[in-house]
Amino acid sequence: MFELFTNEDLLILYKRAKEFASLFQANKPFPHAVIDDFLPESSYGWVYKNFPALEDPIWKTPENVHTKAKYVARRGELGLKEAMYQEPARQILRELNSSLFLRFLELLTGIKGLVGDPYLSEAGFTFSSNGGFLDIHADFSHNDHTGLERRLNLILYLNDDWYPEYGGELVLFDGDLKPVKAVEPICNRCLIFETSKTSYHGFPDPITCPSNRQRRSLSMYYYSLPRDSRERLRVLFPSDPTFEHKVTQE
């Protein structure tokens, strides 16, 4: 069975985590790290090859005023995304939720007690086609299924031969919604950032890739026990006042 990381690969990854740890905390507008050549070359090729086929019935397109032409996995008959994925896509998701990978995230971010999400709430493979965009937003604060608090986002980009003129950069905004950093979605680049009610991000400008190309990525979210001081929030879209300060009802 193919593995994303051998034991030797993990030791290299842990070393990189320590090297990036100070940068992670110092980076603006909120703690984050951009790590290129994230997966070993063979592992990246394996993930790229096993991206779910575009014609697969797994996909849905939740279009509204805040997003367009962005495809995410639908939930299966049991209400679980994992039921829609086939092996080895399932294995990839399991490895990124494993304790071995969580240790890397803890070393990088300094956040202790991180856990993954086997229910894949909003996590998994995704792609956007020509004209697709995602409005500026801050993500939901707590997992509805487990009640755990969301602490980190991880996005692994799976785009070979992606050119700047295609757009699709994930832009990080400060609390005043001023753009601070744009991350190009190039192949094997991993963006990891700390989440809060002001960790605004998105790619609000429609991408302009050819009709036969897609902006592909794999997103994972990581959690910890809730901190009492943080209120429970849904996704916050600053462009829509009705979303602001919308609190989840218990």
C-alpha positions in Angstrom: 0.0 0.0 0.0 1.3 3.4 -1.0 2.0 5.9 1.9 2.0 9.6 1.7 5.0 9.7 4.1 7.5 7.1 5.0 9.1 7.2 8.4 12.1 9.0 6.8 9.7 11.4 5.1 8.1 12.2 8.4 11.4 13.0 10.1 12.1 15.5 7.3 8.6 17.0 7.6 9.1 17.4 11.4 12.4 19.2 10.7 10.7 21.5 8.3 8.0 22.2 10.8 10.6 23.5 13.3 12.2 25.6 10.6 8.9 27.2 9.7 7.6 27.6 13.3 8.9 31.1 13.9 7.8 32.3 10.5 4.3 30.8 11.1 3.8 33.0 14.2 5.3 36.1 12.6 3.5 36.0 9.3 0.8 38.6 8.6 -2.2 39.2 8.5 -2.6 36.1 10.8 -0.3 33.1 11.6 0.4 31.1 8.5 3.0 29.2 6.5 3.4 28.6 2.7 5.4 25.4 2.2 6.5 24.5 -1.4 7.4 20.9 -2.4 5.3 19.8 0.5 4.8 16.1 -0.4 7.6 13.9 -1.6 7.6 13.9 -5.4 6.2 10.4 -5.7 3.5 11.1 -3.1 2.4 14.3 -4.9 2.1 12.3 -8.2 0.0 9.7 -6.4 -2.4 12.3 -4.9 -2.6 14.1 -8.2 -3.4 10.8 -10.0 -6.1 9.9 -7.5 -8.0 13.2 -7.5 -11.6 12.1 -8.1 -12.6 12.2 -11.7 -14.5 15.3 -12.8 -17.3 13.1 -14.2 -17.7 11.3 -10.9 -21.1 11.7 -9.3 -19.3 12.8 -6.1 -19.4 16.5 -7.0 -21.9 19.2 -6.3 -21.8 23.0 -6.9 -23.2 25.1 -4.1 -23.6 28.3 -6.0 -24.8 31.5 -4.4 -23.9 35.2 -4.3 -20.7 34.2 -2.5 -19.3 31.5 -4.7 -19.6 30.2 -8.3 -18.2 27.2 -10.2 -16.6 25.7 -7.1 -17.1 22.0 -6.8 -17.1 20.1 -3.5 -17.9 16.5 -2.5 -21.5 15.7 -1.7 -22.5 13.6 1.2 -23.5 10.0 0.7 -26.6 8.1 1.7 -25.4 8.0 5.4 -24.7 11.7 5.4 -21.0 11.1 5.2 -18.6 12.4 2.6 -16.3 9.5 3.1 -18.9 7.2 1.6 -18.6 9.1 -1.7 -14.8 8.7 -1.9 -13.1 5.6 -3.2 -9.8 4.1 -2.3 -7.1 5.4 -2.4 -8.7 8.9 -2.0 -10.0 7.7 1.4 -6.5 6.6 2.5 -5.1 10.0 1.6 -7.7 11.7 3.8 -7.0 9.2 6.6 -3.3 9.9 6.6 -3.8 13.6 6.8 -6.0 13.0 9.9 -3.4 10.7 11.5 -1.5 11.3 14.7 1.7 11.2 12.7 0.6 14.2 10.6 -1.0 15.9 13.6 2.4 15.9 15.3 3.8 17.9 12.3 1.0 20.5 12.7 1.6 20.8 16.4 5.4 21.4 15.9 4.7 24.0 13.2 1.9 25.9 14.9 2.6 25.4 18.6 -1.1 24.4 19.1 -1.3 21.3 21.3 -4.0 18.7 21.4 -5.0 19.0 17.7 -7.3 16.4 16.3 -8.5 15.8 12.7 -12.1 15.4 11.5 -13.1 12.0 10.3 -16.5 13.4 9.4 -14.8 15.7 6.8 -17.0 18.7 7.6 -16.4 20.9 4.6 -13.0 19.2 4.1 -11.9 17.0 1.2 -11.0 17.4 -2.5 -12.4 20.5 -4.4 -12.0 22.3 -7.7 -13.1 25.4 -9.4 -13.5 25.9 -13.2 -13.3 29.0 -15.4 -15.2 31.9 -13.9 -15.2 30.4 -10.4 -14.6 32.5 -7.3 -15.0 32.4 -3.6 -15.9 35.6 -1.7 -13.9 37.0 1.2 -14.9 35.2 4.3 -13.9 33.8 7.7 -14.7 30.2 8.3 -17.1 28.6 10.8 -15.7 28.4 14.3 -16.9 25.0 15.6 -17.6 21.6 14.2 -21.3 21.0 14.3 -20.9 17.2 14.7 -18.2 17.1 17.4 -18.5 20.5 19.0 -14.7 20.9 18.7 -13.2 24.3 17.9 -11.6 24.8 14.5 -8.0 25.9 14.8 -6.3 25.4 11.5 -6.9 25.2 7.7 -4.6 23.3 5.4 -4.9 23.6 1.6 -2.7 21.5 -0.6 -2.7 22.7 -4.2 -2.8 20.2 -7.1 -2.3 22.3 -10.2 0.5 21.4 -12.6 1.4 24.1 -15.2 -0.7 26.8 -13.5 0.1 30.2 -14.9 -0.3 33.6 -13.1 -2.7 34.9 -15.8 -5.1 32.2 -14.7 -5.6 34.0 -11.4 -7.0 31.9 -8.5 -4.6 33.2 -5.8 -6.0 32.8 -2.3 -5.8 36.2 -0.8 -5.3 36.7 2.9 -6.9 39.9 4.3 -6.5 41.8 7.6 -9.3 42.7 10.0 -10.0 45.8 7.9 -10.4 43.6 4.8 -7.2 45.0 3.2 -5.3 42.4 1.1 -2.0 41.5 2.7 -0.8 38.4 0.9 -1.7 36.4 -2.3 -0.8 32.7 -2.5 -0.6 31.3 -6.0 -2.2 27.8 -6.2 0.8 26.1 -7.8 1.5 22.4 -7.7 2.5 20.8 -4.3 2.3 24.1 -2.5 0.7 23.8 1.0 -0.9 26.7 2.8 -1.6 26.3 6.5 -3.2 29.1 8.6 -4.7 29.7 11.9 -8.4 30.4 12.0 -10.3 33.0 13.9 -13.3 35.3 13.3 -11.0 37.7 11.4 -8.9 35.2 9.4 -10.4 36.5 6.2 -9.5 34.9 2.9 -10.9 34.0 -0.5 -10.3 34.3 -4.2 -13.0 36.9 -5.0 -11.8 37.6 -8.6 -13.1 35.0 -11.1 -10.4 32.7 -12.3 -9.6 32.8 -16.0 -8.1 29.4 -16.7 -8.9 27.6 -20.0 -12.2 25.7 -20.1 -10.3 22.4 -20.0 -8.4 23.3 -16.8 -9.4 23.5 -13.2 -8.1 25.0 -10.0 -7.7 21.8 -7.8 -6.9 21.5 -4.2 -7.3 19.3 -1.1 -8.5 21.1 2.1 -8.3 19.7 5.6 -9.4 21.3 8.9 -8.0 20.7 12.4 -9.6 21.2 15.8 -9.0 21.3 19.5 -11.1 21.3 22.6 -13.2 24.5 22.7 -11.7 27.6 24.3 -14.5 29.2 26.4 -13.8 32.7 25.2 -14.6 32.1 21.6 -18.3 32.3 20.5 -19.7 29.9 18.1 -19.9 31.4 14.6 -21.1 30.4 11.2 -19.1 31.4 8.1 -18.7 35.2 8.0 -19.0 37.0 4.7 -18.3 40.7 5.3 -20.0 41.5 2.0 -23.3 40.3 3.4 -24.3 42.0 6.7 -26.8 39.2 7.5 -23.9 36.8 8.0 -22.0 39.0 10.4 -22.1 37.8 14.0 -24.5 35.0 13.2 -24.2 32.7 16.2 -25.0 29.0 16.1 -27.9 28.0 18.3 -27.3 25.1 20.7 
